[in-house]
Amino acid sequence: MALKDRVERLREQLAARELDGFIVPRADPHQGEYLPPSAERLAWLSGFTGSAGLAVVLHDRAAIFVDGRYTLQVRDQVVAGLFVFRHLIEEPADAWLADNLAKDARLGYDPWLHTPNQAARYHTACQKAGAKLVAVSQNPIDDIWPDRPAPPSAPAVVHDIDYAGEDAGQKQRRLADELKRDQADAAFIAAPDSVAWLLNIRGGDVPYTPLVLSFAIIHADATVDLFMDEQKLPAATRRHLGNAVRIHPMDGLGGVLDGLGSQKKTVRVDKDAAPVWVWHRLVEGGAEAVAGADPCLLPRAKKNAQELEGARAAHRRDGAAMARFLAWLAAASGEGGLNELSAAARLEAFRCEVDLYRGPSFETISGAGSNSAICHYRCNEETNRDLEPGSLYLVDSGGQYLDGTTDVTRTIAIGTPTAEMRDRFTRVLKGHIALGTAIFPKGTTGSQLDAIARKPLWDAGLDFDHGTGHGVGSYLGVHEGPARISKIPNRVALEPGMVLSNEPGFYKAGEFGIRIENLVAVQSRDDVVVADGQAFLGFETLTLVPIDKALIAPELLNRTEIDWLNNYHARVLAEIGPLVDADTLRWLERATGPDDLPSRPF
């Protein structure tokens, strides 16, 4: 069915339901970044496959909203005549709705796919327009999607204590104590990564992240109600969960919520994560629903000692795979015939040989030439470009290992780079170094640090339209909250044990893109002593992969920055060298050799 026909079929469905419009988010009931195929409604309707987006279809017009990562991609994938393009942050959907809804219009939405805070914004927009927001009991797209995939059915498996570092029962008791302190009887947990962390289980229901699609309710007595497809629970996992975890089918959620309501329980709900359906069911059933963050968010972000040691080990092994890939690339690029797809396939082949590897942590971004300027580019047979002399190649990839999750970006010069490429790369590198070496007082947020990474670009009137850093899980999501490093205000302070990315970039549309990304762990800096006893924090760099010195304009680096680069490369050689073959080691020695005026290693 052509995209135009899908939109028209949706409009027919809306008319039959006496609706004048419908909101189509890229979301499932768990608000996850990666969705099972059966939940990819936005992609089916519009053709847009990015990880963040939303469409609104009215009877006479439609709009699609994406953030700065996808402004180029959306125009390539979506028919302009069907949708107008809007920036998700700068031109949000609620503002567009307030301007475009007709008076007395009925705007439909699926209450399983929107959070209470999202629904509140749309309700306000409808009020401004004199329209009404209407919850639907059945998503109309599901009725017109003839070959919609079946829900996923991967088994739930135990995540060993050797990797988790803390017993599931201990986590449950820790969170129960928090609920008691807050005078709450229970907390609803919508995010499968939180459920996975809390119960020390993993699964395979969505791409790239080892999750079991599930909900949970943790009670102040440390017991848990778990809602999921019971066929996914083998006997070993049931034994692991124990008697403190009551297992229910997914359609049993309403009854348990009603029970909490009849007992007048106080239930904590994250209004930015849970379905608004859950909030309404609790309130209508008589419970006291109180807004509060997912209780798992902060403790799972603050990795324990075992998780941090696992992350270090995973990054060493991942760095060895990356070194093998870059050594291969250095040799193969001189022979010609390489393209984005073949390079990405070779990198995946190297990772597949690494111990404890379970798959990529996201779809590899393998962008050559002008494609490297598309921030979240995905190569395919139609867009596949050769790696040509005089161009840049950007590869952003990561692995899911039982002991950690990795995410690394390197930009490589194919042949001789231009002066402009070296200037932009060096400014990105300066920002990367500045952030990675930052020392800051306890209580600092990532939003306060974001400008540090941008200043070298700002000095030249340049910038990049994405966050500088995101949280990363422990054999969980490669994009994890609640902390981040971004222009967007964030009140969550950085704390020891958090793992985040450090990834400034620069993108010249139609020509080239640059990004340098390492993962870093927040650590205490006890060596920094101040008179008032203020505690200070800093970053430990986890990623161990050479940076292409051929792209550096040395005159832009100061002595401290050159020393950082040489020290970093010395560490890469020391830790990765013993893990690679002789040919890769020879390349690695050249790529990491100390040099005040960087030479050509790639």
C-alpha positions as CSV (number, residue, x, y, z in Angstrom):
1,M,0.0,0.0,0.0
2,A,1.5,3.4,-1.0
3,L,2.1,5.9,1.7
4,K,-0.5,8.2,0.2
5,D,-3.1,5.5,0.4
6,R,-2.2,4.7,4.0
7,V,-2.8,8.3,5.1
8,E,-6.1,8.4,3.2
9,R,-7.2,5.1,4.8
10,L,-6.4,6.6,8.2
11,R,-8.5,9.6,7.4
12,E,-11.4,7.3,6.4
13,Q,-11.0,5.5,9.8
14,L,-11.1,8.7,11.7
15,A,-14.2,9.9,9.9
16,A,-15.9,6.6,10.7
17,R,-15.1,7.2,14.4
18,E,-16.2,10.9,14.2
19,L,-12.6,12.1,14.8
20,D,-11.1,15.1,13.0
21,G,-7.5,14.1,13.6
22,F,-5.2,11.6,15.2
23,I,-1.7,11.8,16.9
24,V,0.8,9.2,15.7
25,P,3.9,9.1,18.0
26,R,6.8,6.8,17.5
27,A,6.2,5.0,20.7
28,D,5.0,1.9,22.4
29,P,3.4,1.6,25.8
30,H,6.8,1.6,27.4
31,Q,8.1,4.8,25.7
32,G,11.2,2.9,24.6
33,E,13.7,4.2,22.0
34,Y,13.7,0.8,20.2
35,L,10.3,-0.6,19.3
36,P,9.2,-4.1,18.3
37,P,8.2,-4.1,14.6
38,S,4.5,-4.4,15.7
39,A,4.7,-0.9,17.3
40,E,6.4,0.9,14.4
41,R,3.2,2.7,13.4
42,L,4.8,6.0,12.5
43,A,7.2,4.3,10.1
44,W,4.4,2.3,8.5
45,L,2.2,5.4,8.0
46,S,4.9,8.0,6.9
47,G,8.0,6.1,5.9
48,F,10.1,7.9,8.5
49,T,12.3,5.4,10.4
50,G,14.2,7.7,12.8
51,S,14.2,7.0,16.6
52,A,12.3,10.2,17.6
53,G,9.3,11.6,15.8
54,L,5.6,12.2,15.8
55,A,2.9,12.9,13.2
56,V,-0.5,14.6,13.4
57,V,-3.0,13.7,10.7
58,L,-6.0,16.0,10.3
59,H,-8.8,15.7,7.7
60,D,-7.2,18.3,5.4
61,R,-3.5,18.5,6.4
62,A,-0.8,16.6,8.2
63,A,2.6,17.4,9.8
64,I,5.5,15.3,10.9
65,F,7.8,16.5,13.7
66,V,11.5,15.4,14.2
67,D,14.4,16.7,16.1
68,G,17.7,18.1,14.8
69,R,19.2,14.6,14.2
70,Y,16.7,13.8,11.5
71,T,16.0,17.1,9.6
72,L,17.7,15.7,6.5
73,Q,16.6,12.1,6.9
74,V,12.9,13.0,7.2
75,R,13.0,14.8,3.9
76,D,14.5,11.8,2.2
77,Q,12.0,9.4,3.5
78,V,8.7,11.2,3.7
79,V,6.6,12.5,0.8
80,A,6.5,16.3,1.2
81,G,3.1,16.6,-0.3
82,L,1.6,14.4,2.4
83,F,3.2,16.1,5.4
84,V,4.7,19.4,6.3
85,F,8.0,19.2,8.2
86,R,8.5,20.7,11.6
87,H,11.2,20.6,14.3
88,L,10.1,18.6,17.3
89,I,11.7,21.0,19.8
90,E,11.5,24.4,18.2
91,E,8.0,23.9,16.6
92,P,6.3,21.3,18.9
93,A,3.2,19.4,17.9
94,D,1.1,21.0,20.6
95,A,1.8,24.5,19.3
96,W,1.0,23.4,15.7
97,L,-2.3,21.8,16.9
98,A,-3.3,25.0,18.7
99,D,-2.9,26.8,15.4
100,N,-4.4,24.2,13.1
101,L,-7.3,22.5,14.9
102,A,-10.7,23.7,14.0
103,K,-13.1,24.8,16.7
104,D,-15.1,21.9,18.0
105,A,-12.7,19.4,16.4
106,R,-12.3,16.0,18.0
107,L,-8.6,15.0,18.1
108,G,-7.9,11.3,18.8
109,Y,-5.0,9.8,20.7
110,D,-4.0,6.3,21.9
111,P,-3.8,6.5,25.8
112,W,-1.3,3.6,25.8
113,L,1.2,5.5,23.6
114,H,1.3,8.9,25.5
115,T,2.4,9.8,29.0
116,P,0.3,11.9,31.3
117,N,2.5,15.0,30.7
118,Q,2.3,14.5,26.9
119,A,-1.5,14.1,27.1
120,A,-1.8,17.3,29.2
121,R,0.1,19.3,26.6
122,Y,-2.3,18.1,23.9
123,H,-5.3,18.8,26.1
124,T,-4.1,22.4,26.6
125,A,-3.6,22.8,22.8
126,C,-7.1,21.5,22.2
127,Q,-8.5,23.9,24.7
128,K,-6.7,26.8,23.0
129,A,-8.3,25.8,19.7
130,G,-11.7,25.2,21.2
131,A,-11.3,21.5,20.3
132,K,-11.5,18.3,22.3
133,L,-8.9,15.6,23.0
134,V,-10.4,12.1,22.8
135,A,-8.9,8.8,24.0
136,V,-9.5,5.9,21.6
137,S,-10.0,2.3,22.8
138,Q,-8.4,0.8,19.7
139,N,-5.6,2.4,17.7
140,P,-7.0,3.1,14.2
141,I,-3.7,2.4,12.5
142,D,-3.9,-1.2,13.7
143,D,-7.2,-1.6,11.8
144,I,-5.7,-0.6,8.5
145,W,-2.3,-2.2,8.8
146,P,-2.9,-5.5,7.0
147,D,0.4,-7.3,7.6
148,R,1.2,-5.9,11.0
149,P,3.9,-8.1,12.6
150,A,3.1,-10.3,15.6
151,P,4.3,-9.2,19.1
152,P,7.8,-10.4,20.0
153,S,8.2,-13.7,22.0
154,A,11.8,-13.9,23.1
155,P,12.4,-15.6,26.4
156,A,13.4,-13.8,29.6
157,V,16.8,-14.9,30.9
158,V,18.6,-14.4,34.2
159,H,21.4,-11.7,34.2
160,D,24.1,-13.2,36.3
161,I,25.1,-11.6,39.6
162,D,28.7,-11.6,38.4
163,Y,27.7,-8.9,35.9
164,A,24.8,-7.3,37.8
165,G,26.9,-6.8,41.0
166,E,23.8,-6.7,43.2
167,D,21.2,-9.3,44.1
168,A,17.7,-8.5,42.8
169,G,16.1,-9.0,46.2
170,Q,18.5,-6.4,47.6
171,K,17.5,-3.9,44.9
172,Q,13.8,-4.5,45.7
173,R,14.4,-3.9,49.4
174,R,16.4,-0.7,48.7
175,L,13.6,0.7,46.6
176,A,10.9,-0.4,49.1
177,D,12.7,1.6,51.8
178,E,12.6,4.6,49.5
179,L,8.8,4.2,49.0
180,K,8.4,4.0,52.8
181,R,10.4,7.2,53.3
182,D,8.2,8.9,50.7
183,Q,5.0,7.5,52.4
184,A,4.0,5.7,49.1
185,D,2.5,2.2,49.1
186,A,3.7,1.3,45.6
187,A,5.4,2.6,42.4
188,F,4.4,1.8,38.8
189,I,7.4,1.0,36.6
190,A,6.7,1.4,32.9
191,A,10.3,1.1,31.4
192,P,11.4,-2.4,30.6
193,D,15.0,-1.4,31.2
194,S,14.0,-0.5,34.8
195,V,12.2,-3.8,35.2
196,A,15.3,-5.6,33.7
197,W,17.6,-3.8,36.1
198,L,15.4,-4.3,39.2
199,L,14.8,-8.1,38.6
200,N,18.2,-8.9,37.0
201,I,16.6,-10.3,33.9
202,R,17.3,-9.6,30.2
203,G,15.4,-10.5,27.0
204,G,15.2,-10.0,23.3
205,D,11.9,-8.3,22.5
206,V,13.3,-5.2,20.8
207,P,16.3,-4.5,18.6
208,Y,19.7,-3.6,20.0
209,T,18.7,-3.7,23.7
210,P,18.2,-6.9,25.8
211,L,14.8,-6.1,27.1
212,V,11.6,-8.0,28.0
213,L,8.5,-5.9,27.3
214,S,6.9,-5.7,30.7
215,F,5.5,-3.5,33.4
216,A,6.0,-3.9,37.1
217,I,4.6,-2.5,40.4
218,I,7.0,-2.5,43.4
219,H,5.4,-2.3,46.8
220,A,6.6,-0.9,50.1
221,D,6.9,-4.5,51.4
222,A,9.5,-5.2,48.7
223,T,7.2,-7.5,46.7
224,V,6.7,-7.0,43.0
225,D,3.8,-7.5,40.5
226,L,5.3,-8.4,37.1
227,F,3.2,-8.0,34.0
228,M,4.4,-9.8,30.8
229,D,3.6,-12.6,28.4
230,E,4.0,-15.6,30.7
231,Q,5.1,-17.8,27.9
232,K,8.4,-15.9,27.9
233,L,9.3,-17.1,31.3
234,P,11.3,-20.4,31.4
235,A,11.5,-22.4,34.6
236,A,14.9,-21.1,35.5
237,T,13.8,-17.5,35.3
238,R,10.8,-18.2,37.4
239,R,13.0,-19.8,40.0
240,H,15.3,-16.8,39.9
241,L,12.4,-14.3,40.4
242,G,11.3,-16.2,43.5
243,N,8.2,-15.9,45.7
244,A,8.5,-12.1,46.1
245,V,7.6,-11.6,42.5
246,R,4.0,-12.3,41.5
247,I,3.6,-12.9,37.7
248,H,0.6,-11.7,35.8
249,P,-0.4,-11.7,32.1
250,M,-0.2,-8.2,30.5
251,D,-4.0,-8.0,30.4
252,G,-4.1,-8.5,34.2
253,L,-2.8,-5.0,34.8
254,G,-6.2,-3.3,35.0
255,G,-7.4,-5.6,37.7
256,V,-4.3,-5.1,39.9
257,L,-4.6,-1.3,39.5
258,D,-8.3,-1.5,40.4
259,G,-7.2,-3.4,43.5
260,L,-4.8,-0.6,44.5
261,G,-7.7,1.8,44.0
262,S,-10.2,-0.1,46.1
263,Q,-7.6,-0.1,48.9
264,K,-7.0,3.6,48.5
265,K,-3.3,3.0,48.1
266,T,-0.8,5.8,47.3
267,V,0.9,4.9,44.0
268,R,3.9,6.7,42.5
269,V,3.8,7.1,38.8
270,D,6.4,8.7,36.5
271,K,4.3,11.1,34.4
272,D,7.0,11.3,31.7
273,A,7.2,7.5,31.3
274,A,4.0,5.7,32.1
275,P,1.0,5.4,29.8
276,V,-1.7,8.0,30.6
277,W,-4.1,5.0,30.6
278,V,-2.4,3.8,33.8
279,W,-2.8,7.2,35.5
280,H,-6.5,7.4,34.6
281,R,-7.2,3.8,35.7
282,L,-5.6,4.5,39.1
283,V,-7.4,7.7,39.7
284,E,-10.8,6.4,38.5
285,G,-10.4,3.3,40.7
286,G,-9.9,5.4,43.8
287,A,-6.1,5.3,44.3
288,E,-4.0,8.3,45.1
289,A,-1.7,8.6,42.1
290,V,1.2,10.8,42.9
291,A,3.8,12.1,40.4
292,G,7.3,10.9,41.0
293,A,10.3,9.6,39.0
294,D,10.7,6.0,38.2
295,P,12.4,4.8,41.4
296,C,14.9,2.6,39.3
297,L,16.1,5.5,37.2
298,L,18.8,7.0,39.4
299,P,20.1,3.7,41.0
300,R,20.5,2.0,37.7
301,A,22.3,5.0,36.3
302,K,24.8,5.0,39.2
303,K,26.7,1.8,38.2
304,N,28.1,-0.2,41.1
305,A,31.7,-1.3,41.3
306,Q,31.1,-4.6,39.5
307,E,29.2,-2.9,36.7
308,L,32.0,-0.3,36.3
309,E,34.7,-3.0,36.2
310,G,32.6,-4.8,33.6
311,A,32.3,-1.7,31.6
312,R,36.1,-1.2,31.6
313,A,36.6,-4.9,30.5
314,A,34.0,-4.6,27.8
315,H,35.6,-1.4,26.4
316,R,39.0,-3.1,26.3
317,R,37.7,-5.9,24.3
318,D,35.6,-3.6,22.1
319,G,38.6,-1.4,21.6
320,A,40.6,-4.3,20.3
321,A,37.8,-5.1,17.8
322,M,37.8,-1.4,16.7
323,A,41.6,-1.4,16.4
324,R,41.4,-4.5,14.1
325,F,38.7,-2.7,12.1
326,L,40.7,0.6,11.7
327,A,43.9,-1.3,10.8
328,W,41.9,-3.2,8.1
329,L,40.3,0.1,7.0
330,A,43.7,1.8,6.7
331,A,45.0,-1.0,4.4
332,A,41.8,-1.6,2.4
333,S,40.9,2.1,1.8
334,G,44.1,2.5,-0.2
335,E,43.1,-0.2,-2.5
336,G,39.6,1.3,-3.3
337,G,36.4,-0.6,-3.7
338,L,35.2,0.0,-0.1
339,N,31.7,1.3,0.7
340,E,29.6,2.0,3.7
341,L,27.9,-1.3,3.8
342,S,31.0,-3.4,3.4
343,A,32.8,-1.4,6.0
344,A,30.0,-1.8,8.5
345,A,29.8,-5.5,7.8
346,R,33.5,-5.9,8.5
347,L,33.3,-4.1,11.8
348,E,30.4,-6.3,12.9
349,A,32.4,-9.4,11.9
350,F,35.3,-8.3,14.1
351,R,33.0,-7.7,17.1
352,C,31.3,-11.1,16.6
353,E,34.7,-12.7,17.5
354,V,34.8,-10.9,20.9
355,D,34.0,-12.7,24.1
356,L,30.6,-12.0,25.7
357,Y,29.4,-10.1,22.6
358,R,25.6,-10.4,22.2
359,G,25.0,-8.0,19.3
360,P,25.2,-4.3,18.3
361,S,23.9,-1.7,20.8
362,F,22.3,0.2,17.9
363,E,22.3,0.2,14.2
364,T,25.8,1.2,13.0
365,I,26.1,4.6,11.5
366,S,28.5,4.1,8.6
367,G,28.6,7.4,6.6
368,A,31.0,8.3,3.8
369,G,31.3,11.8,2.2
370,S,28.1,13.8,2.2
371,N,26.3,11.0,4.1
372,S,28.5,11.6,7.1
373,A,26.8,15.0,7.5
374,I,23.5,13.2,8.2
375,C,23.7,13.0,12.0
376,H,21.8,9.7,12.4
377,Y,22.4,8.3,8.9
378,R,21.5,4.7,8.2
379,C,23.1,3.2,5.1
380,N,21.2,1.0,2.8
381,E,21.5,-0.3,-0.8
382,E,20.0,2.9,-2.2
383,T,22.1,5.4,-0.3
384,N,25.3,3.3,-0.1
385,R,28.4,5.4,-1.0
386,D,32.0,4.4,-1.7
387,L,34.8,5.6,0.6
388,E,36.5,8.0,-1.8
389,P,39.9,9.7,-1.6
390,G,39.6,13.2,-0.2
391,S,36.5,12.5,1.9
392,L,35.6,11.7,5.5
393,Y,34.2,8.5,6.8
394,L,32.2,8.6,10.1
395,V,31.5,5.3,11.9
396,D,29.4,5.4,15.0
397,S,28.8,1.9,16.5
398,G,28.6,0.0,19.7
399,G,28.3,-3.5,21.2
400,Q,26.1,-5.2,23.8
401,Y,28.3,-7.4,26.0
402,L,27.2,-9.3,29.0
403,D,29.4,-7.1,31.1
404,G,28.8,-3.7,29.5
405,T,27.4,-1.6,26.7
406,T,29.7,0.3,24.4
407,D,29.2,3.3,22.0
408,V,32.1,4.9,20.1
409,T,32.4,7.3,17.1
410,R,35.5,7.9,15.0
411,T,35.9,10.1,12.0
412,I,38.5,8.9,9.5
413,A,40.2,10.8,6.6
414,I,40.1,8.8,3.4
415,G,43.1,10.1,1.6
416,T,44.2,13.7,2.2
417,P,41.7,15.9,4.1
418,T,41.1,19.6,3.3
419,A,42.2,22.4,5.6
420,E,38.6,23.0,6.4
421,M,38.1,19.4,7.5
422,R,41.1,19.6,9.7
423,D,40.0,22.9,11.2
424,R,36.5,21.6,12.0
425,F,37.8,18.2,13.3
426,T,40.3,19.9,15.6
427,R,37.7,22.2,17.1
428,V,35.5,19.2,17.8
429,L,38.5,17.4,19.4
430,K,39.3,20.5,21.5
431,G,35.7,20.4,22.8
432,H,35.9,16.7,23.4
433,I,39.1,17.1,25.4
434,A,37.7,20.0,27.4
435,L,34.7,18.1,28.4
436,G,36.6,14.9,29.1
437,T,39.0,16.7,31.4
438,A,36.4,18.9,33.2
439,I,36.5,19.0,37.0
440,F,33.3,20.3,38.5
441,P,31.6,20.5,41.9
442,K,29.2,17.9,43.1
443,G,25.7,19.0,42.2
444,T,26.6,20.1,38.7
445,T,24.3,19.0,35.9
446,G,25.2,18.0,32.3
447,S,23.4,21.1,31.0
448,Q,25.9,23.2,32.9
449,L,28.8,21.4,31.2
450,D,27.4,21.3,27.7
451,A,28.9,24.7,26.6
452,I,32.4,23.4,27.5
453,A,32.3,21.1,24.5
454,R,30.8,23.7,22.2
455,K,33.1,26.7,22.9
456,P,35.8,25.8,20.3
457,L,33.1,25.6,17.6
458,W,31.3,28.7,18.9
459,D,34.6,30.6,18.7
460,A,34.4,30.1,14.9
461,G,30.6,30.8,14.7
462,L,29.8,27.0,14.4
463,D,27.7,24.6,16.4
464,F,26.0,21.2,16.2
465,D,22.3,20.3,16.6
466,H,22.3,17.4,19.0
467,G,23.1,16.7,22.6
468,T,26.8,16.4,23.7
469,G,26.2,13.3,25.9
470,H,23.7,10.7,26.9
471,G,23.6,8.1,29.6
472,V,24.5,4.5,28.8
473,G,23.3,1.4,30.6
474,S,25.0,-1.7,31.8
475,Y,24.1,-4.4,29.3
476,L,21.0,-2.3,28.8
477,G,20.0,0.8,26.7
478,V,22.8,2.6,24.9
479,H,20.7,5.8,25.5
480,E,19.7,6.0,29.2
481,G,18.4,8.7,31.5
482,P,18.1,10.5,33.7
483,A,21.3,12.5,33.3
484,R,22.5,13.9,30.0
485,I,24.9,16.6,28.6
486,S,22.8,18.9,26.5
487,K,21.6,22.4,25.9
488,I,18.2,21.3,27.0
489,P,17.9,22.1,30.7
490,N,18.3,19.0,32.9
491,R,18.0,19.2,36.7
492,V,19.6,15.8,37.4
493,A,23.0,16.2,38.9
494,L,25.9,14.0,37.7
495,E,26.9,11.5,40.3
496,P,29.8,9.0,40.6
497,G,29.1,5.8,38.7
498,M,27.1,7.4,35.9
499,V,28.3,6.5,32.4
500,L,27.7,9.0,29.7
501,S,28.9,9.8,26.2
502,N,31.2,12.7,25.2
503,E,30.4,13.3,21.6
504,P,30.6,16.8,20.1
505,G,30.4,17.1,16.4
506,F,30.2,19.3,13.3
507,Y,28.1,18.7,10.1
508,K,28.4,20.5,6.8
509,A,25.3,19.5,4.9
510,G,26.0,17.9,1.6
511,E,29.8,17.7,2.2
512,F,31.0,16.1,5.4
513,G,30.3,15.3,9.0
514,I,32.6,14.9,12.1
515,R,32.0,13.4,15.5
516,I,34.3,12.1,18.2
517,E,32.7,10.0,20.9
518,N,34.1,8.3,23.9
519,L,32.1,7.0,26.9
520,V,33.1,8.4,30.3
521,A,32.3,7.4,33.9
522,V,31.7,10.1,36.5
523,Q,34.1,9.7,39.3
524,S,35.0,11.4,42.6
525,R,38.0,13.7,42.4
526,D,39.3,13.4,46.0
527,D,42.6,15.0,44.8
528,V,40.8,18.4,44.4
529,V,40.7,20.0,47.8
530,V,39.0,23.4,48.5
531,A,38.7,25.4,51.6
532,D,35.0,24.9,52.2
533,G,35.1,21.1,51.8
534,Q,33.2,21.1,48.5
535,A,33.4,17.7,46.8
536,F,34.5,17.7,43.2
537,L,33.9,15.2,40.4
538,G,35.4,14.4,37.0
539,F,35.4,11.8,34.2
540,E,37.2,8.5,33.7
541,T,37.4,7.8,29.9
542,L,36.3,4.2,29.2
543,T,36.6,4.1,25.4
544,L,40.0,3.0,24.1
545,V,40.2,3.7,20.3
546,P,42.8,5.8,18.4
547,I,41.8,9.2,17.1
548,D,42.9,10.0,13.5
549,K,45.8,12.3,13.9
550,A,45.8,13.1,10.1
551,L,42.7,15.2,10.7
552,I,44.3,17.4,13.3
553,A,45.4,21.0,12.7
554,P,48.2,21.0,15.3
555,E,48.4,24.8,15.3
556,L,45.0,24.9,16.9
557,L,46.0,22.7,19.9
558,N,47.7,23.9,23.0
559,R,50.3,22.1,24.9
560,T,47.8,20.6,27.4
561,E,45.6,19.3,24.6
562,I,48.6,17.7,22.8
563,D,49.7,16.1,26.1
564,W,46.1,14.8,26.6
565,L,46.1,13.2,23.1
566,N,49.5,11.6,23.6
567,N,48.6,10.3,27.0
568,Y,45.3,8.9,25.8
569,H,47.0,7.2,22.9
570,A,49.7,5.7,25.2
571,R,46.9,4.3,27.3
572,V,45.2,2.8,24.2
573,L,48.4,1.1,23.1
574,A,49.1,-0.2,26.6
575,E,45.7,-1.7,27.2
576,I,44.7,-2.7,23.7
577,G,48.1,-3.8,22.3
578,P,48.2,-7.1,24.2
579,L,44.7,-8.0,22.8
580,V,45.4,-7.7,19.1
581,D,47.3,-9.6,16.4
582,A,50.8,-8.7,15.2
583,D,49.6,-6.8,12.1
584,T,47.1,-4.8,14.0
585,L,49.7,-4.0,16.7
586,R,52.1,-2.6,14.2
587,W,49.3,-0.3,12.9
588,L,48.3,0.6,16.5
589,E,51.8,1.6,17.3
590,R,51.9,4.0,14.4
591,A,48.4,5.3,15.1
592,T,49.1,6.1,18.8
593,G,52.7,7.2,18.6
594,P,53.5,10.5,20.5
595,D,53.9,13.5,18.2
596,D,53.7,17.2,18.7
597,L,52.9,17.6,15.0
598,P,50.6,14.7,14.2
599,S,51.6,12.4,11.4
600,R,49.5,10.2,9.1
601,P,48.7,6.9,10.8
602,F,45.5,5.9,9.0
